[in-house]
Amino acid sequence: MSCAYDPSGLTLPNAHFIGGEYVGGPAALNVVSPSTGAIIGEIPCADVEVVDRAVQAARTALAASNWGGMQPRDRTRALCAWADLMEAEAETLAALEAICSSRPYAHVRTGDIVVTAEQIRFFAELADKECGALAPVSDSHFGYIADEPYGVIGAITPWNFPISMAGWKLGPALAAGNAVVLKPSEMTPYSTLYMAELAIRAGIPAGIFNVVLGDGPTTGAAITGHAGIDKVSFTGSTRAGGAIMENIARTGIKPMTLELGGKSPMVVFADADLDLAADCLDRGIMSNAGQACVSGSRMIVAHEVADALAAKLTQRFARYRPANTFASEPGFSPIISETQLGRIDSIVQAAASQGAEMLCGAARFDHEGSYYQPTLITGVDDTNPAVRDEIFGPVATFQTFGSEDEAMALARHATYGLCAGLFTRDLSRAMRLTRKLEAGTVWVNRYGRSRDHILPTTGWKSSGLGHDLGREAYHANRRKKSVLIDL
């Protein structure tokens, strides 16, 4: 297998990035390649003192640069220059991400980076277009609603899409005039650090974007509990989101945006285009080996087409072959760690012990690194752990229905409400059922986001609070102030 680049030739940053420069610390956490299982680096773990240094750097930079009060077009120009640099440095960025993540080099270089640069430009262009409003008050008063940045945003991003998730947080926060202290996952720190280097080169003032490395219990808790952090934005598991809410409530009230877990249904009616549905269901669960909060992990299919669709899916699942993330040709992604692979397999085996039938998969690949076979499970109900729990791997359940009401009952999940897919040729049914599906995003005859960055994403139930993407994300990084003046 040929490689897209020489992993041993990479220079891996092993320090925090604070105030425009690298700040070292004692090595505390190993970074492991899921493609090989080898330790490839060590990084420090920021404690309360290091996080405080980053917050103070952010506040100093806001005051010195007037980032939040400058001409909005100046922020736009700096952010667009940053997006341009990301695309120009795509090979380096992609290599730094692929070396330690589940993302194949080619997918990051031609996909994740390009889309992230687009999103940064999208938010940059909102800087001088979204604003406050005049209020209709009596002619003896002047009333208006001011729209102002929060100040310092504390952001925490996950390991599954490091560059993309950093862009989700940084684009709207910086365009809205805030500074950011961001903690990437300790498993995938390198590409985010290089993004911070590029931000300085693009003209974003030093200290406006800071990166602190570390784990959740130490570094994440220090960020969310810091009195100088004005708002928190987090993407990750529902369990971790709950811990963040608890920490914020205990240490001081502040707003938050949480994009959390999902157990998303994909509902296929008998009149659907089955080849289209099979392709979407396949991509919906196998993209990034199922390691996405939006993964369509519950397939809910009309009785009449269930056997035909199951056959199409097992045929597609059998085509996947693992390849390391720095291979020249992308293959099936590795599971991020042996710990996560063990968790995936434990849920699959528990499902089998409760009577589930394995249509395919249900074991790891015989391959170097952490790879799990595409798995399709049937014979389950909502008490089975494969249906109940977020697995975060290439595992989907397959259930059947006879009526619309039964389909909607199966689609409803007690805990999650992030996304849902619906496949039908009946427009009336589609319009009717999108209202009934309990999810923040519904896709019809497709599964997955487009490059229409205007569409926000949000979670219902325990899948989250607030919005990422869209104008809503920009406004989520600004706060309102009502002003009334006697004339």
URJO-V807922 format. One record per backbone hydrogen bond with DSSP energy under -0.5 kcal/mol. NH is the residue of the N-H (numbers start at 1). CO is the residue of the C=O. Records with the same first field share a line. If there is no record, write none. Layout:
# URJO-V807922
NH->CO + CO
This chain:
# URJO-V807922
4->326
5->326
7->5
9->6
10->7
12->10
13->11
16->23
17->211
18->16 + 21
21->18
23->16
24->22
28->43
29->43
31->41
32->30
33->38
34->32
36->33
37->33
40->31
41->31
43->29
46->44 + 213
51->47
52->48
53->49
54->50
55->51
56->52
57->53
58->54
59->55
60->56
61->57
62->58
63->59
64->60
65->61
66->62
69->66
70->66
74->71
75->71
76->72
77->73
78->74
79->75
80->76
81->77
82->78
83->79
84->80
85->81
86->82
87->83
88->84
89->85
90->87
93->89
94->90
95->91
96->92
97->93
98->94
99->95
100->97
101->97
104->102
105->325
108->104
109->105
110->106
111->107
112->107
113->108
115->111
116->112
117->113
118->114
119->115
120->116
121->117
122->118
123->119
124->120
125->121
126->123
127->123 + 124
129->126
130->126
133->145
135->143
137->135
141->138
142->485
143->135
144->483
145->133
146->144 + 481
148->479
150->477
153->151 + 179
154->231
155->153 + 181
156->233
157->183
162->159
165->161
166->162
167->163
168->164
169->165
170->166
171->167
172->168
173->169
174->170
175->171
176->172
177->174
178->173
179->151
180->208
181->153
182->180 + 210
183->155
184->182
188->185
193->189
194->190
195->191
196->192
197->193
198->194
199->195
200->196
201->197
202->198
203->199 + 200
204->199
208->205
210->180
211->17
212->182
219->215
220->215
221->216
222->218
223->219
224->220
225->221
226->223
229->226
230->152 + 228
231->152
232->255
233->154
234->257
235->156
236->259
241->237
242->238
243->239
244->240
245->241
246->242
247->243
248->244
249->245
250->246
251->247
252->248
255->230
257->232
258->465
259->234
260->258 + 463
264->295
265->419
266->298
267->421
268->266 + 300
269->267 + 423
272->269
274->272
277->273
278->274
279->275
280->276
281->277
282->278
283->279
284->280
285->281 + 282
286->282
287->283
289->286
290->287
291->288
292->290
295->292
296->284
297->295
298->264
299->297 + 397
300->266 + 298
301->299 + 399
302->268
303->401
305->302
306->302 + 303
307->303
309->305
310->306
311->307
312->308
313->309
314->310
315->311
316->312
317->313
318->314
319->316
320->317
323->332
327->324
328->2
332->321
335->370
341->337
342->338
343->339
344->340
345->341
346->342
347->343
348->344
349->345
350->346
351->347
352->348
353->349
354->350 + 351
355->352
356->351
357->378
359->357 + 376
360->376
362->373
365->371
367->365
370->34
371->369
373->363
375->394
376->360
377->396
378->357
379->398
384->381
387->384
388->384
389->385
391->389
395->393
396->375
397->297
398->377
399->299
401->301
407->403
408->404
409->405
410->406
411->407
412->408
417->460
420->441
421->265
422->443
423->267
424->422
427->425
430->426
431->427
432->428
433->429
434->430
435->431 + 432
436->432 + 433
437->433
439->437
440->417
441->418
443->420
445->422 + 443
453->451
455->452
456->454
457->468
460->417
462->415
463->460
464->461
465->258
468->457
470->453
471->454
473->469 + 470
474->470
475->471
476->472
477->474
478->475
479->148
481->146
483->144
485->142
487->140
